[in-house]
Each structure stands twice: as C-alpha cells, then as structure tokens.
Amino acid sequence: MTLVGRTRERGVETLTLDAPDTRNALSAALVGELTAALTDCAEDPGVRAVVLTHTGNTFSAGADLRDPPAPDTFVALLRQLVALPRPVVARVTGHVRAGGLGLLAACDITAAATPATFAFTEVRIGVAPAVISLPLLPRTDPRALTRYYLTGERFDAPEAARIGLLTTTGDDVDAVLAPVLDGLRRSAPQALAETKQLLTARVLETFDRDAAQLTALSARLFSSAPAREGMTAFLERRDPAWVL
C-alpha cells in the first residue's frame, strides 16, 4: 500500500500524503515513504519544485500514536524539507494538527483553503511540541505560539497566515498557488537553490544547535505516565484524568 502518491506536471513534483483512514497520521511507514520521495526529488534535475499535499479532510493529524516514527527520524524528515535544494510548497485543503504543523513550518511556502483549521494538541495528551519547534520557532510569531502551544486551541487559516504559519490563504487554494508555481517555473534552478539556502540558514542553525536536546525531550515525554494516560484517553475518546 502506497502512503505517498507522486505526480509531476511541468517540473513540479506533487507528493500527496495518502492515508486518509488515519487522517494522514505520521506513522513510521508514512515518514519513511515521504523521506524516500524527497530524496528522489533532490537528486532529479527534472524537479523544479515540490508540492506537498494530501487526500481526505486532514493534511496530517500529527504522530500516529499506534505506530509513531522515532523522534530522530521525524527530525531528519523536517530537516530534509528545510534543506532540500528545491522549493517545497505546502497545499492544504483540510485540517492540521500537532506534528503536521511541523511539516508545514518546514516548507518554504504554505497555502491553505479558508476552511482549514490548525491546533497544537500536544499538551492535551501530556507531551509538548518539542521537535516541531525546530522549524516553527524561527518562522512563527512567538507570542502567538505561546498561546497556541499552551492551550491547544484551534485557530483558522487567516490567523495561521497572520502568525506566519501560512504564506497565504483563500477559498480556492489552487488559484492562490497558481502565480506561486508559475514564478517557480520561471526561475533558474541554481538560483532557486542558492536563494533557498539564504532563506533557510537561520532555521538550519536551530536544527544543528537544538535537535539533540529536543529529540531527547520528545522521547522522555512520550514515555512518561502523563503521556500514557493522555494517549490512552485519546484512543478511548474520553477526557484524560487531569481535565478539570
């Protein structure tokens, strides 16, 4: 079963997260397939840019609690998106939660349809948005992250654009992205790669400085008693014990 679909049109490779039954949860298998597809894109001179999108009503629900990837594997995927020598454009028509927001933040340009919603739900299952902070903290409004990290509240696409999580939003995401993709197709491949390096240098410095610490934090929290209670409650569709 293929979890990441691949198509190409005029130099733009579209990678489609295709596990709608799990709301495109980030399983070890899905992360592995996406990593392999991105590696192919980086090595293929016929790829000018990459679009990352999804099937179903959810871009990604975050980590697959039944089959999560190892924290260092997920960190490597996020870094690969940031460092890929091709622009990566996220196309979102549904909802994004937890680790899925890390994927968005690692992309260079992000667009979502107006009905999309977003939430950092980690605190509600007893963990923290640790490794996804590597691309999020350098690129997103810190006061907004403070609120949404700590509360797990949902917010909408216009708010996601205001705080820097999205580049743009609109009722028709493909209409919004049309001039973006046209611009990338008109740009010299080497110039795109060098310009992306300029833009991502600070984000990659954050990975190099903080990845080991945040990976260890994620592993510790996911193995904790509060996380076991939070994940069990989530799977049983009930409130965890700490809810007042």
ABEGO torsion letter per residue (X at the ends): XBABBBBBBGGBBBBBBBBAAAGGBBBAAAAAAAAAAAAAAAABAABABBBBBBBEABABAEBBAABBBBAAAAAAAAAAAAABABBBBBBBABBBBEAAAAAAAABABBBBBAABBBBBAAAAAGBBBAAAAAAAAAABBAAAAAAAAAAGBBBBAAAAAAAGABABBBABAAAAAAAAAAAAAABBAAAAAAAAAAAAAAAAAAAAAAAAAAAAAAAAAAABAAAAAAAAAAAAGBBBAABX
